[in-house]
Amino acid sequence: VGETDRAKWRTVVPEAKDPIADAGALLVGDRLVVTYLVDVQSRIRRFALDGTPQGEILLPEVGSVTQLEGRNDGADVFLMFTSFLRPRTVYRYSLADAALQPFYPPSSPFDASRYETRALFYNSKDGTRVPLFVTLRKGIALDASHPTMLYAYGGFNISMVPSYSPAVAGWLELGGVYVVANLRGGSEYGEEWHRAGTRERKQNVFDDFIAAAEFLIREKVTTASRLVSRGGSNGGLLVAAAMIQRPDLFAVALPAVGVLDMMRFHNLS
């Protein structure tokens, strides 16, 4: 595009604090539909063609939108939604009546209605505010008695957005608590957040993970003897470093884990 053409451009939806997520933006009928990442959760906002905000499309729970589809001459938005409790599900949103409904939802023996995900924050060693998701059975007593799995990645500009795993569903049904901490090194809050966990700043990632473990113990979700750290690839480096630096905080470190590994840890706890 040449500068002459660029000079004719105009901003319809201005840049905001929250970044536009991978699912992007869509023109449907006379509306713009834009997906944002807000504290590691998807938010879908509607705008008129002149950029006037027209509210949000309310999603089923804490989760993430991975696809957004629709026709320019249509009145329906189709989106792919997932969470820690819900497999990837297509939803249809009608702009006419503002209704969001599942579109041929997948069947599952897992009863997600018995569980919830809490979006929380804690402070790392240097005071940085770090988000984490705690998924657990509804009405559970925070008495430090629960086997808990803490997962994180913290690198390569990758956001750990909510997503479904049958292994995690099995862990929850065994009575466990599942936690994902969104450490520096990822892309949850842009390039500055990413760079804060790279190269000579890598210790920030380990500090964030250790602070997450301390938070869970302090809030009586679990105890060190019932807390397992989990990570793969870059997360394998993370859990190894955390175990070496603070062996008092974890019962075991798992570089990769499946349902059988979760069951073994649950039996040990």
BAFI-3210 file (N, C-alpha, C; in Angstrom, 3 decimals, decimal comma, padded with zeros to 6 digits):
// residues 269
n [1|2|3|4|5|6|7|8|9|10|11|12|13|14|15|16|17|18|19|20|21|22|23|24|25|26|27|28|29|30|31|32|33|34|35|36|37|38|39|40|41|42|43|44|45|46|47|48|49|50|51|52|53|54|55|56|57|58|59|60|61|62|63|64|65|66|67|68|69|70|71|72|73|74|75|76|77|78|79|80|81|82|83|84|85|86|87|88|89|90|91|92|93|94|95|96|97|98|99|100|101|102|103|104|105|106|107|108|109|110|111|112|113|114|115|116|117|118|119|120|121|122|123|124|125|126|127|128|129|130|131|132|133|134|135|136|137|138|139|140|141|142|143|144|145|146|147|148|149|150|151|152|153|154|155|156|157|158|159|160|161|162|163|164|165|166|167|168|169|170|171|172|173|174|175|176|177|178|179|180|181|182|183|184|185|186|187|188|189|190|191|192|193|194|195|196|197|198|199|200|201|202|203|204|205|206|207|208|209|210|211|212|213|214|215|216|217|218|219|220|221|222|223|224|225|226|227|228|229|230|231|232|233|234|235|236|237|238|239|240|241|242|243|244|245|246|247|248|249|250|251|252|253|254|255|256|257|258|259|260|261|262|263|264|265|266|267|268|269]
n.u [000,851|000,693|001,883|000,101|-002,372|-002,519|-002,893|-005,568|-006,745|-008,707|-009,138|-011,259|-011,936|-010,189|-006,811|-006,492|-005,993|-006,119|-004,942|-005,768|-006,940|-005,803|-007,946|-009,002|-010,730|-014,005|-016,321|-019,688|-022,726|-023,933|-022,145|-019,093|-017,114|-014,975|-012,278|-010,703|-007,863|-008,053|-006,606|-005,755|-008,035|-010,593|-012,440|-015,244|-016,124|-018,573|-019,035|-020,369|-020,362|-019,175|-017,482|-018,589|-018,973|-020,816|-021,312|-020,666|-020,271|-021,369|-019,582|-019,631|-018,122|-015,041|-012,681|-011,459|-011,541|-011,057|-011,591|-013,309|-016,063|-018,131|-020,529|-020,296|-022,732|-024,470|-026,185|-025,332|-022,883|-020,300|-018,433|-015,544|-015,197|-013,456|-012,581|-011,166|-012,915|-014,551|-014,790|-013,600|-016,022|-018,479|-020,224|-023,189|-023,951|-026,533|-026,956|-029,297|-031,058|-029,322|-028,412|-026,581|-025,814|-025,022|-023,737|-024,414|-023,113|-020,293|-020,464|-019,811|-018,634|-017,820|-018,857|-019,091|-020,459|-020,093|-017,825|-015,577|-013,804|-011,552|-010,435|-007,582|-005,116|-001,680|001,221|004,513|008,006|009,308|007,195|005,574|002,423|000,763|-001,249|-003,349|-005,092|-007,390|-008,786|-011,338|-013,429|-016,765|-017,718|-015,729|-013,736|-011,238|-008,823|-006,235|-005,920|-005,917|-004,772|-002,765|-002,083|000,263|000,682|002,719|004,332|005,829|007,439|008,872|007,061|004,441|001,078|-000,639|-003,546|-006,927|-007,847|-009,182|-008,572|-008,698|-007,170|-006,848|-009,528|-009,927|-008,170|-009,445|-011,782|-010,719|-010,429|-008,567|-006,958|-006,505|-004,125|-003,130|-000,512|000,263|003,038|005,744|007,466|005,774|003,122|001,056|000,633|001,697|004,704|006,536|006,026|006,757|009,574|010,452|010,869|013,024|016,371|018,870|016,964|015,594|015,342|013,183|010,981|011,211|010,972|008,342|006,920|007,603|006,517|003,831|003,393|003,865|001,727|-000,512|-000,149|-000,212|-002,833|-004,162|-004,976|-003,556|-000,792|002,812|003,556|001,587|001,647|002,321|004,563|004,262|005,285|006,193|008,660|009,864|008,651|009,541|012,188|011,556|010,142|012,153|014,144|012,737|012,298|014,912|015,739|013,829|013,178|011,631|009,044|007,590|006,111|006,772|008,232|006,990|007,939|006,349|003,000|000,399|-002,866|-002,427|-000,094|-001,073|-002,897|-001,144|000,286|-001,840|-002,459|-000,130|-000,370]
n.v [-001,188|002,115|005,393|007,338|006,009|005,189|007,572|008,030|006,418|005,805|005,722|003,447|001,731|002,544|001,973|000,115|-000,415|-003,156|-005,877|-006,854|-010,085|-013,328|-014,384|-012,204|-009,692|-008,964|-008,302|-008,162|-007,973|-004,882|-004,437|-004,335|-006,827|-007,571|-009,342|-009,367|-009,723|-009,911|-009,707|-012,338|-013,599|-014,135|-011,511|-010,316|-007,659|-005,411|-003,135|-000,228|000,729|003,194|003,098|003,348|002,049|-000,914|-002,660|-005,931|-009,371|-011,738|-014,344|-017,925|-018,598|-018,148|-018,176|-018,883|-017,587|-019,037|-018,950|-016,882|-016,272|-015,258|-013,689|-010,933|-010,015|-011,082|-011,920|-013,273|-014,422|-016,728|-018,574|-020,159|-021,602|-022,279|-023,624|-024,219|-026,074|-026,803|-028,478|-027,605|-025,699|-024,816|-021,792|-019,963|-016,636|-014,387|-011,340|-009,995|-010,717|-010,789|-013,236|-015,986|-019,191|-022,685|-024,521|-027,441|-028,845|-030,635|-033,916|-035,101|-037,148|-035,858|-033,896|-030,728|-028,821|-029,057|-027,784|-024,920|-022,066|-019,825|-016,602|-015,143|-013,043|-012,526|-011,329|-011,158|-011,754|-009,279|-007,569|-007,490|-007,851|-010,787|-012,885|-015,738|-018,853|-020,729|-023,800|-025,702|-027,799|-026,708|-024,945|-025,953|-026,424|-024,291|-025,543|-026,339|-028,964|-030,120|-031,988|-030,459|-029,205|-027,288|-025,501|-024,053|-021,995|-019,726|-018,401|-017,704|-015,916|-016,827|-017,126|-018,523|-019,339|-020,083|-023,484|-026,679|-029,928|-033,410|-034,840|-033,030|-032,774|-035,356|-035,233|-033,312|-034,719|-036,627|-035,255|-033,275|-030,001|-027,669|-025,501|-022,720|-020,600|-017,428|-016,527|-014,116|-013,683|-014,848|-013,832|-012,484|-009,843|-008,292|-007,136|-006,106|-007,586|-010,074|-009,716|-009,264|-011,721|-012,933|-013,934|-012,379|-011,773|-014,013|-015,135|-013,841|-015,292|-017,724|-016,736|-015,764|-018,165|-019,520|-017,705|-018,074|-020,658|-020,164|-018,442|-020,155|-021,869|-020,065|-019,139|-021,346|-023,284|-025,554|-027,605|-027,724|-030,400|-031,479|-030,345|-030,234|-029,418|-028,616|-028,861|-028,539|-028,827|-025,659|-025,171|-027,360|-026,721|-024,628|-025,864|-027,503|-025,655|-024,250|-026,285|-026,859|-024,403|-023,922|-026,360|-026,923|-026,214|-027,932|-031,130|-032,809|-032,582|-032,464|-032,920|-033,531|-034,668|-037,055|-038,651|-041,014|-040,372|-038,280|-039,665|-041,302|-039,387|-038,344|-040,537|-040,695|-038,377]
n.w [000,000|-000,950|000,171|-000,620|-000,774|001,889|003,205|002,976|004,761|007,728|011,251|012,753|014,953|017,666|018,912|021,919|025,484|025,962|024,072|020,666|020,167|018,911|017,493|016,261|014,253|012,883|010,269|010,320|008,853|009,733|011,738|013,634|014,990|017,546|018,973|022,079|024,293|027,623|030,626|030,215|029,348|026,931|025,415|023,748|021,796|020,514|017,798|016,182|012,680|012,603|014,694|017,213|020,452|021,226|023,274|024,837|023,815|025,861|027,266|028,026|030,382|032,241|029,790|026,421|023,089|020,020|017,327|014,986|013,057|010,253|008,000|005,745|004,818|006,620|009,760|011,913|014,220|014,424|016,721|018,141|021,209|024,236|027,487|030,767|031,615|029,557|026,492|023,170|021,618|019,264|018,983|018,273|017,715|017,686|016,207|016,041|018,184|020,293|021,413|022,617|021,685|021,964|019,179|017,905|020,236|021,655|023,150|026,484|029,148|031,394|034,071|034,054|035,486|038,176|038,878|038,978|037,633|038,956|038,439|039,417|041,113|042,008|043,808|042,590|043,431|043,011|043,217|040,966|039,460|038,890|036,892|037,627|037,130|038,926|039,095|040,406|042,541|043,062|045,992|047,592|050,518|051,637|053,074|053,058|052,278|049,770|046,979|044,592|041,372|039,778|036,935|034,372|031,850|030,659|028,548|025,242|024,128|024,323|025,181|027,934|027,591|028,736|028,282|027,316|028,721|028,708|030,562|032,658|033,411|034,410|036,583|038,197|038,850|040,464|042,747|042,783|042,526|039,949|038,627|036,712|036,097|034,814|033,745|033,439|030,312|028,549|026,259|027,439|028,280|026,280|024,501|026,354|028,656|027,719|027,189|029,747|030,806|029,584|028,515|030,406|032,231|032,957|035,464|036,572|035,664|037,034|039,631|039,527|039,306|041,663|043,496|042,894|043,881|046,608|047,086|046,751|048,896|051,018|050,797|051,602|049,823|049,344|050,542|050,799|050,693|049,177|046,741|043,338|040,746|037,322|033,935|030,485|027,867|027,441|029,847|031,268|031,894|033,588|035,818|036,775|037,540|039,528|041,407|042,155|043,228|045,215|046,879|049,069|048,538|046,899|046,285|044,204|040,917|037,672|034,437|032,255|031,992|032,322|032,560|034,110|035,518|037,063|038,679|040,110|041,588|043,074|044,691|046,210|047,653]
ca.u [000,000|001,489|001,553|-001,090|-003,527|-002,539|-003,381|-007,031|-007,238|-009,162|-009,287|-012,652|-011,815|-008,830|-006,014|-006,901|-005,045|-006,164|-004,594|-006,669|-006,494|-005,536|-009,195|-009,088|-011,924|-014,927|-017,420|-020,918|-023,822|-023,537|-021,406|-017,728|-016,985|-013,535|-011,879|-009,583|-007,337|-008,125|-006,138|-005,617|-009,349|-011,166|-013,595|-015,699|-016,811|-019,270|-018,936|-021,029|-019,397|-018,439|-016,623|-019,305|-019,082|-022,180|-021,357|-019,919|-020,922|-021,010|-019,158|-020,177|-017,336|-013,638|-012,225|-010,805|-012,119|-009,965|-011,995|-014,440|-016,490|-019,416|-020,621|-020,516|-024,158|-025,223|-026,575|-024,901|-021,464|-019,952|-017,155|-015,063|-014,898|-013,008|-012,188|-010,604|-013,996|-015,397|-014,082|-013,849|-017,434|-018,916|-021,397|-023,810|-024,458|-027,432|-026,908|-030,675|-031,641|-028,235|-028,438|-025,458|-026,260|-024,102|-024,102|-024,001|-022,041|-019,781|-020,899|-018,705|-019,077|-017,365|-019,886|-018,393|-021,280|-019,671|-016,533|-015,483|-012,473|-011,416|-009,363|-007,002|-003,820|-000,774|002,411|005,775|009,059|009,586|005,949|004,806|001,108|000,737|-002,541|-003,402|-006,420|-007,545|-009,968|-011,587|-014,825|-017,551|-017,991|-014,622|-013,194|-009,812|-008,269|-004,872|-005,924|-006,190|-003,681|-002,848|-001,118|000,569|001,246|003,107|005,250|006,709|008,480|008,668|005,976|003,242|000,104|-001,303|-004,966|-007,715|-008,160|-009,667|-007,760|-009,311|-006,337|-007,198|-010,865|-009,734|-007,539|-010,478|-012,692|-009,999|-010,407|-007,456|-007,114|-005,607|-003,773|-002,256|000,034|000,655|004,297|006,452|008,076|004,710|002,624|-000,211|000,487|002,475|006,140|007,273|005,828|007,591|010,992|010,757|011,194|013,997|017,811|019,345|015,801|014,901|015,041|011,835|010,034|011,298|010,419|006,884|006,403|007,772|005,532|002,527|003,336|003,717|000,361|-001,438|000,026|-000,667|-004,293|-004,663|-005,465|-002,803|000,448|003,958|003,577|000,506|001,751|003,207|004,807|004,151|005,628|006,834|009,507|010,352|008,118|010,383|013,266|010,950|009,865|013,436|014,785|011,977|012,541|016,279|015,839|012,935|012,688|010,689|007,696|006,935|006,236|007,417|008,190|006,680|008,194|005,192|002,111|-000,862|-003,843|-001,857|000,819|-001,904|-003,441|-000,065|000,534|-002,987|-002,325|000,952|-000,733]
ca.v [000,000|003,323|006,440|008,047|005,240|005,188|008,864|008,006|005,541|006,439|004,780|003,206|001,282|002,942|001,079|000,126|-001,022|-004,603|-006,212|-007,689|-011,471|-014,034|-014,586|-011,023|-008,867|-009,473|-007,437|-008,943|-007,033|-003,496|-004,408|-004,851|-007,693|-007,618|-010,164|-008,836|-010,519|-009,089|-010,522|-013,712|-014,120|-013,517|-010,611|-009,962|-006,374|-005,032|-001,721|000,232|000,970|004,438|002,861|003,510|000,778|-001,428|-003,686|-007,171|-010,671|-012,404|-015,723|-018,813|-018,594|-017,810|-019,025|-018,239|-017,726|-019,379|-018,633|-015,972|-016,352|-014,666|-013,135|-009,482|-009,749|-011,908|-011,356|-014,227|-014,596|-018,057|-018,521|-021,367|-021,246|-023,355|-023,206|-025,335|-027,010|-027,010|-028,751|-026,612|-025,737|-023,750|-021,055|-019,023|-015,424|-013,637|-009,898|-009,486|-010,866|-010,809|-014,533|-016,877|-020,566|-023,683|-025,019|-028,847|-028,986|-031,998|-034,603|-035,495|-037,714|-034,973|-032,961|-029,475|-027,963|-029,217|-027,127|-023,520|-021,488|-018,503|-015,778|-014,455|-012,397|-012,539|-010,508|-011,879|-011,312|-007,855|-006,824|-007,589|-008,493|-011,913|-013,573|-017,197|-019,463|-021,851|-024,573|-026,576|-028,145|-025,649|-025,109|-026,617|-025,716|-023,995|-025,999|-026,818|-030,428|-030,578|-032,190|-029,342|-029,215|-025,936|-025,555|-022,773|-022,088|-018,587|-018,172|-017,709|-015,013|-017,655|-016,943|-019,723|-019,017|-021,233|-024,504|-027,922|-031,131|-034,551|-035,201|-032,116|-033,175|-036,515|-034,775|-032,669|-035,737|-037,325|-034,379|-032,347|-028,608|-027,398|-024,073|-022,234|-019,274|-016,758|-015,905|-013,294|-014,478|-015,082|-012,632|-012,118|-008,391|-007,614|-007,392|-005,797|-008,764|-011,120|-009,442|-009,303|-013,087|-013,475|-013,720|-012,135|-011,569|-015,300|-015,416|-013,341|-016,376|-018,650|-016,036|-015,742|-019,509|-019,757|-016,869|-018,710|-021,751|-019,557|-017,917|-021,267|-022,358|-019,005|-019,069|-022,626|-024,177|-026,797|-027,511|-028,111|-031,857|-031,858|-029,476|-030,708|-028,455|-029,294|-028,065|-029,257|-028,031|-024,534|-025,372|-028,328|-025,921|-023,858|-026,654|-027,973|-024,531|-023,960|-027,364|-026,712|-023,193|-023,994|-027,731|-026,985|-025,804|-028,879|-032,557|-033,416|-031,808|-033,308|-032,221|-033,790|-035,464|-037,543|-039,062|-041,991|-039,659|-037,544|-040,644|-041,720|-038,295|-038,267|-041,615|-040,347|-037,225]
ca.w [000,000|-001,030|001,134|-001,087|-000,318|003,353|003,665|002,961|005,819|008,967|012,359|013,152|016,346|018,042|019,749|023,317|026,419|025,778|022,691|019,881|020,287|017,661|016,753|015,403|014,097|011,873|009,846|010,144|008,643|009,978|013,001|013,767|016,161|017,794|020,110|022,845|025,385|028,828|031,747|029,709|028,996|025,733|025,501|022,403|021,849|019,287|017,450|014,965|011,613|012,873|015,846|018,479|021,181|021,384|024,300|024,692|023,716|027,104|027,053|029,055|031,611|032,002|028,696|025,284|021,754|019,107|015,959|014,841|011,664|009,911|006,647|005,686|004,592|007,559|011,057|012,925|014,460|014,911|017,419|018,803|022,597|025,115|028,826|031,513|031,906|028,384|025,237|022,110|021,247|018,370|019,424|017,332|018,350|016,822|016,438|016,103|019,519|021,281|022,077|022,348|021,863|021,409|017,856|017,934|021,230|021,833|024,371|027,345|030,424|032,464|034,512|034,359|036,350|039,571|039,056|038,583|037,477|039,563|037,880|040,562|040,917|043,159|043,595|042,514|044,339|042,819|043,298|039,722|039,596|037,962|036,915|037,607|037,124|039,846|038,760|041,536|042,758|043,688|047,413|048,257|051,675|051,518|054,345|052,783|052,207|048,421|046,015|043,645|040,288|039,311|035,587|033,770|030,710|030,862|027,563|023,796|023,727|024,213|026,257|028,439|027,701|029,178|027,286|027,916|028,637|029,404|031,706|033,749|033,861|035,260|037,821|039,003|039,361|041,539|043,903|042,707|042,112|038,824|038,611|035,645|036,373|033,568|034,112|032,464|029,259|027,585|025,571|028,068|028,372|025,257|024,326|027,585|029,519|027,128|027,379|031,179|031,175|028,633|028,663|031,766|033,094|033,080|036,871|036,850|035,390|038,162|040,794|039,370|039,564|043,100|044,191|042,710|044,856|047,933|047,150|046,944|050,266|051,917|050,727|052,122|048,782|049,469|051,301|049,978|050,539|048,259|045,568|042,281|039,668|036,042|032,765|029,390|026,993|028,232|031,193|031,945|032,476|034,671|037,025|037,293|038,234|040,748|042,366|042,657|044,036|046,372|047,030|050,183|048,117|046,010|046,553|043,046|039,673|036,523|033,173|031,406|032,835|031,781|033,556|035,028|036,406|038,010|039,626|041,001|042,537|043,966|045,662|047,109|048,468]
c.u [000,887|001,039|000,319|-002,351|-003,655|-003,102|-004,903|-007,608|-007,759|-009,357|-010,763|-012,697|-010,392|-008,136|-006,421|-005,811|-004,964|-005,863|-005,689|-006,097|-006,331|-006,789|-009,533|-010,420|-012,728|-015,957|-018,616|-022,086|-023,327|-022,797|-019,963|-017,667|-015,489|-013,258|-010,636|-009,110|-007,231|-007,760|-006,207|-006,971|-009,845|-012,346|-013,974|-016,548|-017,401|-019,151|-019,815|-019,951|-018,647|-017,552|-017,298|-019,425|-020,546|-022,235|-020,572|-020,844|-020,464|-020,745|-019,605|-019,448|-015,938|-013,102|-011,593|-011,525|-010,972|-010,304|-013,223|-014,808|-017,856|-019,366|-020,874|-021,991|-025,039|-025,583|-026,177|-023,378|-021,258|-018,564|-016,838|-014,595|-014,429|-012,631|-011,536|-011,644|-014,803|-014,542|-014,421|-015,266|-017,749|-020,187|-021,887|-024,362|-025,286|-027,358|-028,307|-031,248|-030,600|-028,206|-027,253|-025,885|-025,216|-024,633|-023,548|-022,858|-021,570|-020,314|-019,677|-019,260|-018,680|-018,444|-019,224|-019,163|-020,859|-018,399|-016,590|-014,029|-012,474|-010,211|-008,821|-005,684|-002,992|000,429|003,661|006,802|009,326|008,327|005,098|003,516|000,962|-000,623|-002,387|-004,848|-006,413|-008,867|-010,151|-013,075|-015,540|-017,791|-016,872|-014,105|-011,694|-009,152|-006,892|-004,788|-005,924|-004,921|-003,828|-001,736|-000,961|001,300|001,611|004,075|006,276|007,802|007,986|007,444|004,654|002,348|-000,519|-002,777|-005,741|-008,015|-008,481|-008,677|-008,487|-008,508|-006,649|-008,584|-010,773|-009,128|-008,559|-011,417|-012,039|-009,940|-009,299|-007,875|-006,093|-005,394|-002,850|-001,823|000,576|001,885|004,823|007,236|007,069|004,255|001,343|-000,450|001,411|003,965|006,943|007,196|006,700|009,063|011,398|011,104|012,209|015,426|018,210|018,201|015,034|014,550|013,659|010,794|010,022|010,700|008,887|006,272|006,483|006,753|004,126|002,346|003,134|002,305|-000,635|-001,356|-000,509|-002,198|-004,964|-005,388|-004,834|-001,644|001,588|003,981|002,505|000,554|002,760|003,358|004,843|004,532|006,300|007,623|010,128|009,852|008,882|011,577|012,751|010,785|011,166|014,134|014,076|012,225|013,936|016,381|014,995|012,360|011,674|009,248|006,918|007,158|007,005|007,308|007,959|006,932|007,089|004,311|000,852|-001,770|-003,228|-000,886|000,039|-002,455|-002,375|000,226|-000,604|-002,889|-001,214|000,557|-001,654]
c.v [001,237|004,374|007,223|007,340|005,288|006,500|008,921|007,131|006,371|005,350|004,666|002,756|001,578|001,892|001,240|-000,484|-002,526|-004,939|-007,007|-009,100|-012,107|-014,239|-013,369|-010,304|-009,336|-008,407|-008,326|-007,972|-005,605|-003,354|-004,876|-005,650|-007,937|-008,429|-009,575|-009,871|-009,612|-009,959|-012,006|-014,380|-013,414|-012,629|-010,234|-008,702|-006,041|-003,519|-001,440|000,549|002,288|004,323|003,026|002,159|000,374|-002,629|-004,934|-008,345|-011,454|-013,884|-016,606|-018,769|-018,087|-018,737|-018,231|-018,561|-017,954|-019,115|-017,736|-015,938|-015,689|-014,088|-011,638|-009,131|-010,553|-011,172|-012,274|-014,264|-016,014|-017,987|-019,877|-020,983|-022,470|-022,761|-024,389|-026,429|-027,415|-027,316|-027,688|-026,790|-024,562|-023,127|-020,152|-017,845|-014,652|-012,151|-009,321|-009,569|-011,005|-012,104|-015,373|-018,299|-021,531|-024,246|-026,438|-029,064|-030,431|-032,607|-035,048|-036,091|-036,839|-033,955|-031,668|-028,590|-028,048|-028,433|-025,670|-023,128|-020,084|-017,790|-014,889|-013,792|-012,541|-011,671|-011,378|-011,237|-009,819|-007,000|-006,864|-008,374|-009,546|-012,606|-015,095|-017,658|-020,668|-022,544|-025,657|-026,865|-026,992|-025,971|-025,758|-025,772|-025,511|-024,272|-026,638|-028,330|-030,981|-030,803|-031,169|-029,446|-027,797|-026,034|-024,154|-023,034|-020,960|-018,397|-018,097|-016,923|-015,762|-017,426|-018,278|-019,403|-020,252|-022,190|-025,808|-029,059|-032,265|-034,978|-034,318|-032,450|-034,388|-036,158|-034,113|-033,697|-036,594|-036,486|-033,362|-030,936|-028,361|-025,898|-023,790|-020,815|-018,681|-015,898|-014,955|-014,195|-014,846|-013,774|-012,093|-010,618|-007,666|-007,873|-007,092|-006,971|-009,927|-010,903|-009,507|-010,709|-013,738|-013,150|-013,499|-011,883|-012,864|-015,636|-014,880|-014,446|-017,359|-018,023|-015,996|-017,083|-019,841|-018,957|-017,439|-019,853|-021,207|-019,019|-019,031|-021,836|-021,336|-018,918|-020,378|-023,452|-025,550|-026,589|-027,972|-029,615|-032,364|-031,047|-030,036|-029,612|-029,220|-028,348|-028,932|-028,311|-026,885|-024,628|-026,433|-027,674|-025,178|-024,692|-027,202|-026,870|-024,231|-025,020|-027,264|-025,520|-023,255|-025,400|-027,881|-026,710|-026,888|-030,311|-033,246|-032,454|-032,770|-032,528|-032,439|-034,747|-035,858|-037,991|-040,023|-041,341|-038,892|-038,476|-041,092|-040,643|-038,196|-039,353|-041,321|-039,245|-037,619]
c.w [000,000|-000,032|000,705|-000,640|001,199|003,901|003,718|004,067|006,994|010,024|012,722|014,613|016,789|018,889|021,202|024,175|026,199|024,325|021,994|019,850|018,913|016,823|015,890|015,404|012,896|011,544|009,551|010,025|008,809|011,303|012,806|015,066|016,363|019,056|020,771|023,860|026,607|030,029|031,411|029,467|027,740|026,104|024,074|022,502|020,491|019,077|016,239|013,927|011,772|014,104|017,192|019,197|021,375|022,329|023,945|024,399|024,941|026,847|028,218|030,393|031,271|030,915|027,574|023,980|020,779|017,649|015,988|013,367|011,477|008,501|006,707|005,515|005,546|008,828|012,202|013,005|014,992|015,543|018,042|020,187|023,360|026,473|029,519|031,762|030,685|027,154|024,200|021,564|020,334|018,937|018,296|018,118|017,334|017,167|016,616|017,511|020,628|022,078|021,632|022,677|021,296|020,098|017,734|018,930|021,351|023,128|025,158|028,632|031,626|032,796|034,976|035,328|037,814|039,887|038,608|038,405|038,058|038,957|038,994|040,174|042,185|042,809|043,595|043,452|044,236|042,821|042,041|039,957|038,495|038,041|037,011|037,667|038,043|039,521|039,820|041,673|043,455|045,162|048,200|049,424|051,483|052,866|054,185|052,617|050,788|047,590|044,888|042,620|039,750|037,983|035,119|032,630|030,759|029,838|026,139|023,339|023,531|025,425|026,641|028,681|028,144|028,023|028,005|027,710|029,352|030,624|032,908|034,289|034,782|036,601|038,740|039,619|040,437|042,820|043,899|042,335|041,007|038,703|037,435|035,990|035,072|033,805|033,039|031,509|028,192|026,953|026,197|028,132|027,399|025,332|025,590|028,563|029,027|027,466|028,853|031,654|030,255|029,052|030,131|032,748|033,344|034,524|037,262|036,675|036,558|039,419|040,729|039,734|041,055|043,897|044,040|043,707|046,268|048,134|047,445|048,361|051,264|051,962|051,132|051,074|048,974|050,421|050,390|049,727|049,582|046,962|044,574|041,230|038,350|034,908|031,724|028,516|027,794|029,671|031,968|032,605|033,707|035,940|037,624|038,087|039,550|041,812|042,973|043,605|045,303|046,529|048,150|049,765|047,375|046,461|045,438|041,871|038,519|035,240|032,150|032,179|032,097|032,909|034,567|035,999|037,468|039,078|040,611|042,031|043,531|045,047|046,675|048,082|049,608]
res [v|g|e|t|d|r|a|k|w|r|t|v|v|p|e|a|k|d|p|i|a|d|a|g|a|l|l|v|g|d|r|l|v|v|t|y|l|v|d|v|q|s|r|i|r|r|f|a|l|d|g|t|p|q|g|e|i|l|l|p|e|v|g|s|v|t|q|l|e|g|r|n|d|g|a|d|v|f|l|m|f|t|s|f|l|r|p|r|t|v|y|r|y|s|l|a|d|a|a|l|q|p|f|y|p|p|s|s|p|f|d|a|s|r|y|e|t|r|a|l|f|y|n|s|k|d|g|t|r|v|p|l|f|v|t|l|r|k|g|i|a|l|d|a|s|h|p|t|m|l|y|a|y|g|g|f|n|i|s|m|v|p|s|y|s|p|a|v|a|g|w|l|e|l|g|g|v|y|v|v|a|n|l|r|g|g|s|e|y|g|e|e|w|h|r|a|g|t|r|e|r|k|q|n|v|f|d|d|f|i|a|a|a|e|f|l|i|r|e|k|v|t|t|a|s|r|l|v|s|r|g|g|s|n|g|g|l|l|v|a|a|a|m|i|q|r|p|d|l|f|a|v|a|l|p|a|v|g|v|l|d|m|m|r|f|h|n|l|s]
***
